[in-house]
Amino acid sequence: MDCSVVIATKDRARYLQCALASLLAQRDAPTFEIVVVDNGSTDDTQGIVRQFARNAGDVRYVTVAEPNRGKARNHGVAATRGRYLLFCDDDVYVPSNWIGAHMAAQQLDGERVVNGPILNVPSYGRRPKPRAANYSRAFLCTCNASLRREAFVRAGGFDESFDLYGWEDTELGVRLRA
């Protein structure tokens, strides 16, 4: 297995459905799996994931009941088989070359963490081209990032003591940079 996409989610089945559809529409991608970690949802998240798994192949469902994104992502990584990890959020719609672009960047010299652009848009129908303002080299933004699995493990994964939204990835980025 070349790469594993890890998505943590909680009560966002309707968004997750779009994210999964965009991932399964990848072109010219190496072999990949998708691991969705349900972080205590009460909606039809499980049903959505199981539907995609039945119809599309290597899509797996993992549960972590305690709402904690770091813990959810760590459990997701533990369930993966890929040499590379790709992280995205449950509300993203990735372009059809997303996995291929991350893997091409990973093949450049040296060990690296790759952050792709992040575009906040009002709807899935609006897909402007990324500009310089959509990239960040300052922070690890795991709504569009990839790295070697062994680097993630060596760094100790996500710190599960974070209980505020969004800081576990920034902190991991600091450790990876060091």
C-alpha positions, 0 to 999 in steps of 0.5 A, spaced: 500 500 500 502 506 497 498 511 502 493 512 507 488 517 507 486 519 514 479 523 516 477 524 523 469 526 523 464 527 528 456 529 526 458 531 519 455 525 514 453 530 509 460 533 508 463 527 509 459 524 503 462 529 498 469 528 501 469 521 500 466 522 493 472 526 491 477 522 494 474 516 490 475 520 483 482 520 484 486 520 477 493 517 476 493 516 483 498 510 487 494 505 491 491 508 497 486 506 502 481 511 506 480 510 514 475 514 516 475 515 524 468 517 527 469 521 533 462 520 537 457 521 531 450 521 532 448 522 525 449 517 519 456 517 519 457 509 519 452 508 514 455 513 509 462 510 510 459 503 509 456 505 503 462 507 500 466 501 502 461 496 499 461 500 492 468 503 492 473 498 495 478 500 500 474 504 505 474 503 512 471 505 518 474 506 525 470 509 532 473 513 537 467 515 542 471 520 546 471 527 542 478 528 541 481 529 534 488 527 536 486 521 539 481 519 533 487 521 528 492 517 532 487 511 532 486 512 524 493 512 523 494 505 527 489 502 522 493 504 516 497 500 512 500 505 507 507 508 507 505 515 507 499 518 511 495 523 507 490 527 512 484 531 510 478 534 513 471 531 513 468 537 509 474 538 503 473 536 496 479 535 493 481 535 486 482 529 482 490 529 482 490 531 490 493 524 492 498 524 486 500 531 487 502 529 494 506 523 492 510 527 487 512 532 492 514 526 497 518 523 492 523 529 492 529 529 495 529 528 503 524 527 508 518 532 508 511 534 510 507 537 505 502 542 506 497 543 500 493 549 499 487 551 503 481 554 500 475 556 504 469 557 500 462 558 501 460 552 497 462 545 493 460 549 487 466 554 488 473 552 486 477 558 485 484 556 483 489 557 489 493 563 490 499 564 494 495 566 500 492 559 500 499 556 502 502 556 509 509 554 511 508 556 518 503 551 520 502 544 519 494 544 517 492 537 517 486 538 512 491 538 506 497 534 508 502 528 507 508 525 510 511 518 511 508 514 516 515 512 520 516 520 521 509 521 524 510 515 528 517 517 530 515 524 532 510 520 537 503 522 533 498 527 535 498 529 542 491 527 545 491 532 551 489 537 546 482 538 547 481 545 543 479 544 536 485 545 531 491 545 536 494 538 535 496 539 528 500 545 529 503 542 535 505 536 531 508 540 526 513 544 531 515 537 533 516 534 526 520 541 524 525 540 530 
